[in-house]
Amino acid sequence: MSIKAGADSCESLYRLLLGEKLNYTEDYKDNITFLRFDDSIMLPQ
């Protein structure tokens, strides 16, 4: 969800490991709502 909003922290970490300098940016999408639902369901056999 963070990647869709414009914050790809995995890519940033990879670039840091390569020794690259990251630049601050405000290039992100504003006013977005992300929802996630996770539940476990057990069915008797």
C-alpha positions in Angstrom: 0.0 0.0 0.0 2.8 2.4 0.7 4.2 1.8 -2.8 0.9 2.8 -4.3 1.0 6.0 -2.2 4.4 6.8 -3.5 6.7 5.6 -0.7 8.7 2.6 -1.9 10.8 1.9 1.2 12.2 -1.4 -0.3 13.7 0.5 -3.2 15.0 3.2 -0.9 16.7 0.6 1.3 18.2 -1.1 -1.8 19.6 2.2 -3.0 21.1 3.0 0.4 22.8 -0.4 0.4 24.3 0.4 -3.0 25.7 3.6 -1.5 23.4 5.9 -3.3 22.3 9.1 -1.6 18.5 9.5 -1.3 16.9 12.8 -1.9 13.9 14.1 0.0 10.7 14.3 -2.1 7.1 15.2 -1.5 6.1 13.3 -4.6 3.2 11.3 -3.1 -0.5 10.9 -3.5 -2.6 12.7 -0.9 -6.1 12.1 0.4 -6.1 8.3 -0.3 -7.6 5.8 2.0 -6.2 2.2 2.0 -8.1 -0.6 3.8 -6.8 -4.0 4.7 -8.8 -6.9 6.1 -7.3 -10.1 7.4 -9.2 -12.8 9.3 -8.7 -16.5 10.1 -11.7 -18.8 9.6 -11.8 -22.4 10.8 -14.4 -24.8 9.3 -15.1 -28.1 11.1 -14.6 -31.2 9.0 
